[in-house]
Amino acid sequence: MTMLRNIFIADISITTSGLANADTIAVIGTGGVGSALGPHFAAAGHTVVYGSRTPGSAEVQSLISQTGNDATATTQAEAAVNADIILLAIPWAPAKAIVSELGSLDGKIIIDPINALAFDAEKTVGIAADPSAAELIQEWAPGAHVVKAFNTLTRAYMVDANAAGGPITIPLAGDDIAAKERVADLVTAIGLVPLDVGALSHARGVEAMGQLYVAQGYQGRTRFEYHLRPR
């Protein structure tokens, strides 16, 4: 397999055919991020299990129908049990409690798309996790392989990458190369461009990119998308 450090995909067309190595992916949370990425993962041939506080609700059942490919929903802890990959599509505030309730995560890949941000009355956007959300999640699940990804773009382009009118780079930070390669496959299947930016400690920089991205819109400045060209 080509090492991820050398991967930069220019073609952003969305892949809808099944992958050779399909995974079971637990999407923990059925809000904006979970409902945007889950259907793409299923379209790429993966088995998607939504972990929800209300798996039987009409909203979650509608998401299952939209997702297709035999997607299901159950509790958050049950979704994680047989998953190879876990997407934490949840807010930052309850993240520690949710991770602690998922049971043993040893050997599993955790994708962290969370922007742990704090907002004040002056419209200042600060980072609410020290040293980073991804590193704290790794502390809470020491046997897992945490990969920071998907925190530097809006939900609209998770749903339809082509709507951006050009490539969008998704920086990946993590300590396990194989885990990042598997996440890179998911990124590419959605029509986005994966780029390995190094160890999990570099999630601090990736989360700062998310902070800047959110602040642009929150403070009424011109929005942008990240397109990084490696040399």
Backbone hydrogen bonds, N-H to C=O, Kabsch-Sander energy under -0.5 kcal/mol:
donor,donor_aa,acceptor,acceptor_aa,energy
6,N,3,M,-1.8
7,I,4,L,-2.3
10,A,8,F,-0.5
12,I,10,A,-0.6
15,T,189,A,-1.2
19,L,44,A,-1.3
22,A,20,A,-0.7
25,I,23,D,-0.6
25,I,47,T,-3.3
26,A,24,T,-0.5
26,A,85,I,-2.7
27,V,25,I,-0.7
27,V,49,V,-2.2
28,I,26,A,-0.9
28,I,87,L,-2.7
29,G,27,V,-1.0
29,G,51,G,-2.3
31,G,89,A,-0.5
35,S,31,G,-2.6
36,A,32,G,-1.0
37,L,33,V,-2.5
38,G,34,G,-2.3
40,H,36,A,-0.5
41,F,37,L,-2.3
42,A,38,G,-2.1
43,A,39,P,-2.2
44,A,40,H,-1.6
45,G,42,A,-1.9
46,H,41,F,-2.0
47,T,23,D,-2.4
48,V,46,H,-0.6
49,V,25,I,-2.6
50,Y,72,T,-3.0
51,G,27,V,-2.8
52,S,50,Y,-0.7
52,S,74,T,-2.7
57,S,54,T,-1.9
61,Q,57,S,-2.5
62,S,58,A,-2.1
63,L,59,E,-1.8
64,I,60,V,-2.2
65,S,61,Q,-2.0
66,Q,62,S,-2.3
67,T,63,L,-2.3
68,G,64,I,-2.3
71,A,68,G,-1.3
72,T,48,V,-1.8
74,T,50,Y,-2.6
79,A,75,T,-2.2
80,A,76,Q,-1.3
81,V,77,A,-0.8
82,N,78,E,-0.6
83,A,80,A,-0.9
84,D,24,T,-2.7
85,I,24,T,-1.9
86,I,109,I,-3.2
87,L,26,A,-2.9
88,L,86,I,-0.6
88,L,111,I,-2.4
89,A,28,I,-1.2
89,A,87,L,-1.5
90,I,88,L,-1.5
95,A,92,W,-1.8
98,I,94,P,-2.6
99,V,95,A,-2.9
100,S,96,K,-2.2
101,E,97,A,-1.0
101,E,98,I,-0.7
102,L,99,V,-1.4
107,G,143,G,-3.1
108,K,105,L,-1.9
109,I,84,D,-2.3
110,I,108,K,-0.5
110,I,145,H,-2.1
111,I,86,I,-3.3
111,I,109,I,-0.6
112,D,110,I,-0.6
112,D,147,V,-2.7
116,A,114,I,-0.7
117,L,115,N,-1.3
118,A,126,G,-2.8
120,D,124,T,-1.3
123,K,120,D,-2.0
126,G,118,A,-3.1
126,G,124,T,-0.6
128,A,116,A,-3.1
129,A,116,A,-0.5
136,L,132,S,-1.9
137,I,133,A,-2.5
138,Q,134,A,-2.0
139,E,135,E,-1.7
140,W,136,L,-2.1
141,A,137,I,-1.7
144,A,141,A,-2.0
145,H,108,K,-2.8
146,V,144,A,-0.6
147,V,110,I,-3.0
148,K,173,A,-2.8
149,A,112,D,-1.9
157,Y,154,T,-0.9
158,M,154,T,-0.8
158,M,155,R,-0.7
159,V,155,R,-2.3
160,D,156,A,-2.0
161,A,190,I,-0.6
163,A,160,D,-1.3
164,A,161,A,-1.5
165,G,162,N,-1.6
169,T,226,Y,-3.0
170,I,193,V,-3.3
172,L,195,L,-2.7
173,A,148,K,-1.4
174,G,198,G,-2.4
175,D,146,V,-0.5
177,I,175,D,-0.6
180,K,176,D,-2.0
181,E,177,I,-2.1
182,R,178,A,-1.8
183,V,179,A,-2.1
184,A,180,K,-2.5
185,D,181,E,-1.6
186,L,182,R,-1.3
187,V,183,V,-2.4
188,T,184,A,-2.7
189,A,185,D,-2.1
190,I,186,L,-1.1
190,I,187,V,-0.6
191,G,187,V,-0.6
191,G,188,T,-1.3
192,L,187,V,-2.1
193,V,168,I,-2.5
195,L,170,I,-1.9
196,D,4,L,-0.5
197,V,172,L,-2.6
197,V,195,L,-0.5
198,G,172,L,-0.6
202,H,199,A,-1.9
203,A,200,L,-2.3
204,R,201,S,-1.2
205,G,202,H,-0.6
206,V,202,H,-1.9
207,E,203,A,-3.0
208,A,204,R,-1.5
209,M,205,G,-1.9
210,G,206,V,-1.7
211,Q,207,E,-2.2
212,L,208,A,-2.4
213,Y,209,M,-2.4
214,V,210,G,-2.6
215,A,211,Q,-2.4
216,Q,212,L,-1.9
217,G,213,Y,-1.0
218,Y,214,V,-2.6
219,Q,215,A,-2.6
220,G,217,G,-1.4
221,R,216,Q,-2.9
227,H,225,E,-0.5
